[in-house]
Amino acid sequence: MRIGIVNDVRAACEALRRVVDSLPDHEIAWTAADGVEAVAMAKRDRPDLILMDLIMPHLDGVQATRQIMASVPCAILVVTATVSGNISLVYEAMGFGALDAVDTPMLGPAGEVSGAGALVEKIGMIAKLVGAADHRRAARSAPAAGGPPKLVLAGASTGGPKAIADLLLPLPRDWNVAVVVVQHVDVAFSQGLAKWLGDRTSRAVRVAEHGQQPVAGDVLLAGTNDHLVLSKARTLEYREEPREVFFRPSVDVFFESVAEHWPHTGVALLLTGMGRDGAKGLLRLRARGWHTIAQDEASSVVWSMPKAGIDAGAACEVLTIDQMARSLSARLSA
């Protein structure tokens, strides 16, 4: 697992670092000196597990846990100087989503670490719980320099073209982000829709080509009656399977392929539309650490698709199109 450490005491941080370094198949993702820094680091690079102190300046571990679980949920283990002495805070943090609590190991004068047994045991239990050994590398959300861009995914149906145009128009143009849209539209209209979106937003909106790899600045639209998928090679491809899926191209099929193969987390949107397409895929993305947003009822032409995502527990937020654009700009421009 990739593990984040949050503690304002240098000796405690060093003790935790040594414990993590001693464990096979685990590594330190980052360290943070307080809750504010922890929230920012988690948003930039979501780890498999966070070891969260409770008593810290600026933002304590309870509120940091609340903010992280609301925005980039991941496993959090409270590690504090004394669990029994901070029991009310421990329960409060667990109420916001922390899994468990343990006393902080001590760093001795000769550099030895004592009292690490309980921490090691709980890390092992959480590793089994989250299944991190199978996908620990997939949780990285901060791309390396020159690596794949951040991704924004959008799925829409009835009323989608205008919603997509309204979403794209205010977004920044000089950011390391690629946007990929699956709109329920027949192949005969896909090129025309791409041109219409480009004219409305003054952006280069293109139909995705088979074998194309998303790069920063792209705005790509699924363009055939086959399903758009992301392959293991991180290229966009069109496939007939699964044939039994009624909606073609399917938002679910695309979202699930991205959850499986894209190496970083991003933001996924489920917009206005009829039916339930996209709910399962949005839930899969949220489970992999993506920030997921469903359009609200008032701004949707047909609320079936976003509502299905909300009902499934797949949406981190429910926003209007204008709010989505502001959220994306704030979240991905950092």
Secondary structure as the mmCIF struct_conf table of DSSP 4:
data_model
#
loop_
_struct_conf.conf_type_id
_struct_conf.id
_struct_conf.beg_label_comp_id
_struct_conf.beg_label_asym_id
_struct_conf.beg_label_seq_id
_struct_conf.end_label_comp_id
_struct_conf.end_label_asym_id
_struct_conf.end_label_seq_id
STRN STRN1 ARG A 2 VAL A 6
BEND BEND1 ASP A 8 ASP A 8
HELX_RH_AL_P HELX_RH_AL_P1 ARG A 10 ASP A 21
TURN_TY1_P TURN_TY1_P1 SER A 22 SER A 22
BEND BEND2 LEU A 23 LEU A 23
TURN_TY1_P TURN_TY1_P2 PRO A 24 ASP A 25
STRN STRN2 GLU A 27 ALA A 32
BEND BEND3 ALA A 33 ASP A 34
HELX_RH_AL_P HELX_RH_AL_P2 GLY A 35 ARG A 44
BEND BEND4 ASP A 45 ASP A 45
BEND BEND5 ASP A 48 ASP A 48
STRN STRN3 LEU A 49 MET A 52
BEND BEND6 LEU A 54 ILE A 55
BEND BEND7 PRO A 57 LEU A 59
HELX_RH_AL_P HELX_RH_AL_P3 GLY A 61 SER A 71
BEND BEND8 VAL A 72 VAL A 72
STRN STRN4 ALA A 75 THR A 80
BEND BEND9 ALA A 81 ALA A 81
TURN_TY1_P TURN_TY1_P3 VAL A 83 VAL A 83
HELX_RH_3T_P HELX_RH_3T_P1 SER A 84 ASN A 86
HELX_RH_AL_P HELX_RH_AL_P4 ILE A 87 GLY A 95
TURN_TY1_P TURN_TY1_P4 PHE A 96 GLY A 97
STRN STRN5 ASP A 100 ASP A 103
HELX_LH_PP_P HELX_LH_PP_P1 THR A 104 PRO A 105
STRN STRN6 MET A 106 LEU A 107
TURN_TY1_P TURN_TY1_P5 PRO A 109 ALA A 110
BEND BEND10 GLY A 111 GLY A 111
STRN STRN7 VAL A 113 SER A 114
BEND BEND11 GLY A 115 GLY A 115
HELX_RH_AL_P HELX_RH_AL_P5 GLY A 117 VAL A 130
TURN_TY1_P TURN_TY1_P6 GLY A 131 GLY A 131
HELX_RH_AL_P HELX_RH_AL_P6 ALA A 132 HIS A 135
HELX_RH_3T_P HELX_RH_3T_P2 ARG A 136 ALA A 139
BEND BEND12 ALA A 142 ALA A 142
HELX_LH_PP_P HELX_LH_PP_P2 PRO A 143 ALA A 144
TURN_TY1_P TURN_TY1_P7 ALA A 145 GLY A 146
BEND BEND13 GLY A 147 GLY A 147
HELX_LH_PP_P HELX_LH_PP_P3 PRO A 148 PRO A 149
STRN STRN8 LYS A 150 ALA A 156
TURN_TY1_P TURN_TY1_P8 THR A 158 GLY A 159
HELX_RH_AL_P HELX_RH_AL_P7 GLY A 160 LEU A 168
TURN_TY1_P TURN_TY1_P9 LEU A 169 PRO A 170
BEND BEND14 LEU A 171 LEU A 171
BEND BEND15 ARG A 173 ASN A 176
STRN STRN9 VAL A 177 GLN A 183
HELX_RH_AL_P HELX_RH_AL_P8 VAL A 187 THR A 201
TURN_TY1_P TURN_TY1_P10 SER A 202 SER A 202
BEND BEND16 ARG A 203 ARG A 203
STRN STRN10 VAL A 205 VAL A 207
HELX_LH_PP_P HELX_LH_PP_P4 ALA A 208 GLU A 209
TURN_TY1_P TURN_TY1_P11 HIS A 210 GLY A 211
STRN STRN11 GLN A 212 GLN A 212
TURN_TY1_P TURN_TY1_P12 ALA A 216 GLY A 217
STRN STRN12 VAL A 219 LEU A 221
BEND BEND17 THR A 224 ASP A 226
STRN STRN13 HIS A 227 LEU A 230
TURN_TY1_P TURN_TY1_P13 LYS A 232 ALA A 233
BEND BEND18 ARG A 234 ARG A 234
STRN STRN14 LEU A 236 ARG A 239
BEND BEND19 PRO A 242 PRO A 242
TURN_TY1_P TURN_TY1_P14 ARG A 243 GLU A 244
BEND BEND20 PHE A 246 PRO A 249
HELX_RH_AL_P HELX_RH_AL_P9 VAL A 251 HIS A 261
BEND BEND21 PRO A 263 HIS A 264
STRN STRN15 VAL A 267 LEU A 270
BEND BEND22 THR A 272 THR A 272
BEND BEND23 MET A 274 ARG A 276
TURN_TY1_P TURN_TY1_P15 ASP A 277 GLY A 278
HELX_RH_AL_P HELX_RH_AL_P10 ALA A 279 ALA A 287
TURN_TY1_P TURN_TY1_P16 ARG A 288 GLY A 289
STRN STRN16 HIS A 291 GLN A 295
TURN_TY1_P TURN_TY1_P17 GLU A 297 SER A 299
BEND BEND24 VAL A 301 VAL A 302
HELX_RH_AL_P HELX_RH_AL_P11 SER A 304 ASP A 311
TURN_TY1_P TURN_TY1_P18 ALA A 312 GLY A 313
BEND BEND25 CYS A 316 CYS A 316
STRN STRN17 GLU A 317 LEU A 319
HELX_RH_AL_P HELX_RH_AL_P12 ILE A 321 LEU A 332
#
